Amino acid sequence: MKHTETYENYKELLVKVNEILDKLENDREDFDKLVEYYYSDQFQKDYDDSNEGKIDSSINQGILTEDAIYDLMGDDYYLALRFLNLANKMIQHH
């Protein structure tokens, strides 16, 4: 029965998506703080210090590139657009 399989698969998928959305919502405050840091004077100071070798090389400096946080912000934005498009389709079909 194809419809039964579709039902079971979709039901399981909704549970997984809700779990991921819960995590995304819970981590949102930390992400917002990261974006705030990116636009702060402290980020610019840390960025300069990293480029000048003033930060111990044993400390992970991966976010102190020009693009790391910016690219993540872009990914977040495009994911939000995808959510909006999907939500619109879901609502229109009810």
N, C-alpha and C positions, 0 to 999 in steps of 0.2 A: 504494500500500500504506500504509494508515493506520498500521499498527503500526511499520513502518520509520520513518515520519516522527516518530511519538511517541518511538521509541527515539533517533533522532538529536537531536531537540529536547531531550529530557530529559538526554541525555549532555552536550550543550553547556551546558545550564543548570547541571548539577552542577559543571562546570569553573568557570563564572562565580561560582557561590555559594561554592565553595571559595576562590577568589581573594579575594572580599570578606571571608570569614571569616578568612583569613590576615591581611588588613589590620586587621580589627577586633581580632584577638588581639594583633597587634604594637603597636597604638595603645592597648591597654587600660591599660598602665602609666601612660601620660601622662594618660588619662582619670581613673584613680584618684588621681593627683596633683592634678588639677584639683578633684576632689571634696574631697580633703583640704584644699586651699587654701580652698575655699568655706566650710568649717567652722572655719577658722583665725582667729586674732586679726588676722593680716596682711590677710586679705580685708576684715574689718570696717574696719580702718584705711584701706585703699585705697578702699573704698566711701565712707567719710566724706570722705576727701580729694577724691574725684571730685565728690561732691555739693557740696563747699565751693569747687570751682574751683581746687584746689591742684595738680591734675595738668595738665600742658601739653595744650591742646586738640588738638594734632597727634598725640597718643598715643591709639590706639584704646582706648576704655574700655567697649566693648560688653558685656563680661562683668561689669562692675561695676554691674549692675542687680540688683534683688532676685530677678528671675525667670529670667534667662538660664541660669545654671548649674543652678538648681533644675529648670527645665523640661527641660533636657537630661538630667538624672538621671532624670526621669520617663519620658522617651522611651526611655532605656536600659533601665529596668525593664520597661516594657511590651513592648519588643522581646525581652527575655529570656523573658518569659512566652510570647510568640508562638513563640520557638524551642522552648521546652519542649513546648508543645502540638503543634507540627509534629513534633518528635522522637518524641513519644509515638505519634502516628499512624503515622509511618514504621516504628517498631519493631513496633507491633502488626500491621502488614500484612506482616511478614516471617516 
